[in-house]
Amino acid sequence: MTSIDVQDLTKEYGGKRAVDHLTFSVLPGRVTGFLGPNGAGKSTTMRLVLGLDRPSSGTATVGGRPYATLHEPLRHVGALLDAQAAHGSRTARDHLRALAASNRIPERRVDEVLEEAGLASVARRRVKTYSLGMRQRLGIAAALLGDPPVVLLDEPSNGLDPEGIIWIRELMRRLAREGRTVLVSSHLMNETASFADHLVVLGRGRLLADTPMREFIHARVQPRVRVRTTNGGALGDLFARHGIEAVEGEDGLWTALDARVEDIGRLTSAAGLQILELAAEEGTLEQAYLDLTAAETEFAAPPTPTQPQEA
Ligand SMILES: Nc1ncnc2c1ncn2[C@@H]1O[C@H](COP(=O)(O)OP(=O)(O)OP(=O)(O)O)[C@@H](O)[C@H]1O
């Protein structure tokens, strides 16, 4: 079992603590979303895991070993940190061939990952002619080259077109299904919600949450139920009689707060109401995330005044 283990990890730059006594593990067989506001320490943590920076204190290991001690590391860990990393004057194919050779990876893998990343037809073009999205695909191809059990991706959907975003989502799901350990940072909450099973959330270098995604949302956002009937007045009375807090909308629509769709369905049906619409409104990852990180955002615009200023 190959996990990423971060233990009491701290990194200071000058007097500033980018990562502050961080402890968490990223486990195989699931996609872990790595979230946090700008400057929270996500990239620094990934760099420390990959041995690109030295911790001030604490440890970061992959499969129990520091990255720097891994022999032929691309066979153990694939990473996308900076899509600009490839040499512009090389072709994509030559870039991957050089990486493969330095890690004793069979050359057939180069064509396999180029195909997988959708770059086969442009593999002989120089990387400097690539768009941002194509470079991103090349970075992901490089991460997959050594067929590694552990994959770290920093903002992988950056620059990808809609088809590319679906591709990367399905790729991550597949890597997790295959039992790999997948850590993915992102600022896109809808995106993260579509692929992550688990979340690790940082704020100002510290751990704010390490929890399954469903639990993360349910703990912070009340579920609601939308109900529309032919008789909005009777529905309002029913909610009041049962002590269910609810808000009335237009055309007989009510929203029951902190309610489960099964309970509301049973109640309205037992009361003989004619239901035109009944739907659960699950909390979103974005709502839950903003609730958690509101106080942890280092770089935020000042709040917009809600009232017009008097002259
Ligand atoms: N090489 C460096 N020298 C000095 N400070 C650094 C360096 N790298 C990161 N930092 C600082 O460490 C903090 C954490 O940065 P980091 O890039 O890890 O955050 P992040 O969560 O990845 O942010 P973003 O979401 O904006 O990419 C920031 O305050 C940043 O300015």
The ligand as a Gaussian input file, in Angstrom:
#p B3LYP/6-31G(d) Opt

LIG

0 1
 N       10.091000      30.088000      -2.730000
 C        9.380000      30.846000      -1.883000
 N        9.944000      31.886000      -1.245000
 C        9.237000      32.636000      -0.379000
 N        7.952000      32.432000      -0.079000
 C        7.334000      31.407000      -0.668000
 C        8.002000      30.554000      -1.609000
 N        7.116000      29.605000      -2.035000
 C        5.944000      29.868000      -1.401000
 N        6.077000      30.940000      -0.591000
 C        5.009000      31.496000       0.280000
 O        4.442000      30.433000       0.991000
 C        3.020000      30.603000       1.114000
 C        2.339000      29.362000       0.567000
 O        2.449000      29.360000      -0.850000
 P        1.935000      28.168000      -1.768000
 O        2.339000      28.496000      -3.172000
 O        2.380000      26.883000      -1.209000
 O        0.361000      28.283000      -1.588000
 P       -0.779000      27.598000      -2.456000
 O       -1.783000      27.084000      -1.462000
 O       -0.227000      26.643000      -3.419000
 O       -1.387000      28.878000      -3.191000
 P       -2.091000      29.023000      -4.635000
 O       -3.451000      28.453000      -4.456000
 O       -2.129000      30.498000      -4.826000
 O       -1.262000      28.292000      -5.627000
 C        2.686000      31.898000       0.396000
 O        2.594000      32.929000       1.346000
 C        3.860000      32.094000      -0.536000
 O        4.082000      33.471000      -0.766000

